[in-house]
């Protein structure tokens, strides 16, 4: 039962949601200790506690190509298919940055292009650091998970940033060892009138400066 999709779940991109994770990686997740011990019978409510415990992002690591808790929880979300409103709350969560990262990754997998751009682009203004597992003990930062030391024996960590992580989700075909569904370019959706022109935080700052300058010049 732990490896089956919720019977009430709907197809995503014309397939079983779990198929959005490639078969080889799915098989590794199903056989992993974290999946067996911590992901069994999770619901949209109980999975949150495990999301809040995350302290890094990543797909696989080590010589045996083990899945990380991050990608295990992504697969579990695909199984249980939480309501969109729940995923949006994950993305809007400012207190737990790894909850936000997980929600953004999940939405990138299952979301419609308009939703992907609408909910992920604001996160390009989030510049917080994220630890990313590199899968190599030669990485600049070596870490061990005290709960599961055997999982992290070969795991190294590097630093990325939330805005870089989100940019990868919006522009790259594969992130964290997971192939992402095709996403139309933003310019294409703008030309079709589906999306408005994007205004960056820098543009907003420049507009505010221009307004302030005009106010100072006014008699």
PEKA-V438501 format. One record per residue. N is the residue number from 0. PSI is psi in radians with two decimals (NA if undefined). Layout:
n->{N N}
psi->{PSI PSI}
//
This chain:
n->{0 1 2 3 4 5 6 7 8 9 10 11 12 13 14 15 16 17 18 19 20 21 22 23 24 25 26 27 28 29 30 31 32 33 34 35 36 37 38 39 40 41 42 43 44 45 46 47 48 49 50 51 52 53 54 55 56 57 58 59 60 61 62 63 64 65 66 67 68 69 70 71 72 73 74 75 76 77 78 79 80 81 82 83 84 85 86 87 88 89 90 91 92 93 94 95 96 97 98 99 100 101 102 103 104 105 106 107 108 109 110 111 112 113 114 115 116 117 118 119 120 121 122 123 124 125 126 127 128 129 130 131 132 133 134 135 136 137 138 139 140 141 142 143 144 145 146 147 148 149 150 151 152 153 154 155 156 157 158 159 160 161 162 163 164 165 166 167 168 169 170 171 172 173 174 175 176 177 178 179 180 181 182 183 184 185 186 187 188 189 190 191 192 193 194 195 196 197 198 199 200 201 202 203 204 205 206 207 208 209 210 211 212 213 214 215 216 217 218}
psi->{-0.57 -0.36 0.09 2.57 2.51 2.28 -0.35 -0.10 2.58 2.79 2.55 2.21 0.61 0.28 2.93 2.28 -0.63 -0.42 -0.16 -0.28 2.20 2.63 -0.74 -0.79 -0.69 -0.77 -0.68 -0.66 -0.81 -0.54 0.00 2.56 -0.68 -0.76 -0.83 -0.63 -0.47 -0.26 -0.05 2.29 0.37 2.58 3.10 -0.43 -0.80 -0.35 -0.39 -0.71 -0.69 -0.61 -0.68 -0.34 -0.20 2.47 0.26 2.85 2.88 2.89 -1.22 2.90 2.85 2.90 -0.48 0.09 1.08 2.54 2.56 2.84 -0.59 -0.91 -0.47 -0.75 -0.54 -0.82 -0.67 -0.69 -0.68 -0.60 -0.83 -0.29 1.25 2.77 2.63 -0.66 -0.59 -0.75 -0.69 -0.67 -0.65 -0.81 -0.61 -0.11 1.97 -0.28 -0.70 1.77 -0.50 -0.44 -0.76 -0.81 -0.72 -0.76 -0.71 -0.74 -0.78 -0.78 -0.63 -0.59 -0.72 -0.27 2.74 2.66 -0.73 -0.75 -0.71 -0.87 -0.71 -0.68 -0.45 -0.61 -0.67 -0.41 -0.15 -0.20 0.14 1.96 0.36 2.66 2.56 2.36 2.32 2.28 2.32 -0.33 0.24 2.34 -0.10 0.04 2.86 -0.44 2.05 2.28 2.70 2.41 2.05 -0.54 -0.70 1.23 -0.53 -0.43 -0.54 0.17 -0.56 0.27 2.24 2.78 2.44 3.04 2.29 -3.01 2.66 -0.77 -0.63 -0.71 -0.80 -0.71 -0.69 -0.75 -0.57 -0.32 -0.33 2.58 -0.32 2.31 2.36 0.73 0.29 2.18 2.26 2.57 2.62 2.41 2.13 2.57 2.59 -0.71 -0.64 -0.77 -0.56 -0.78 -0.55 -0.10 0.22 -0.65 2.50 2.87 2.40 2.33 2.06 2.91 -0.61 -0.74 -0.70 -0.75 -0.72 -0.69 -0.72 -0.69 -0.71 -0.73 -0.71 -0.69 -0.69 -0.67 -0.66 -0.58 -0.35 2.42 NA}
//
